[in-house]
Amino acid sequence: MPVRPPREELVALLQDYAGEAELLGQAFAGRHRLHPTDLHALLAVMKADGAGEPLTPGLLGSRLGLSTGATTALVDRLERAGHVRRSRESADRRRVTLRQAENAARVGGAFFGPLGERMDTALAGFGDAELAAAARFLATMNDVVAAYRAELAAPGSRSAQDRAEREPHSSQGIVQS
């Protein structure tokens, strides 16, 4: 197998990780009878809750690209399953915030806990400087992907697609410099 330049190797490893994470998410969703969109919604609620940032149904729907009706149906399903709860925490009682329910933490911990332990073991083999560099790299890649996704989602914006069709790409899906 030919040796790839480091840049291409990193991109290939990110693609491999993204694929494995997606398959793991599908396994979790299937085991708990969740639609993939429900899983993405649950993860968004859990992330917002963990960060102490209020997440309204409207913001959730916007992040997932769903209509108001589809978002309501999704939140209803997650609430019936005991994964999220609606909370009225604002002085404006009409404003609903979505919170992670106890069941979500329980089933998430049971499923992902063993993976977390394995990741902790793997991370123990890296020094602080290596972990800091990896964190900086991953944060930058997340920012790049999020910005590109937002660009693609912009109403009437074809600039990214047009540019992508004009530029040569390698087999790894990266633009050659």
Disulfide bonds with the S-S distance in Angstrom:
none
